[in-house]
Amino acid sequence: MSNHIATRESEMSLAELRGDCARMAPHWAAQPKSAPVPVAPSRIHGVTVPAASARLIDAMSDYGD
């Protein structure tokens, strides 16, 4: 019988949690996301790639050939 009571308490806790979440949901509304603005390639500068990484990419047939 104690197993039955434990299950019942778990169900009650879940129902209470769902109710609490439903009441709080309007307070957690996220702002709508805007699309990122593309950056012109001419504005991208100062990127350095270590020589070992450049050699690794150069050795990959998908990128180096």
Summary of the structure (lengths in Angstrom):
residues: 65
radius of gyration: 27.7
end to end distance: 71.7
largest distance: 73.1
contacts: 82
relative contact order: 0.06
helix: 66%
strand: 0%
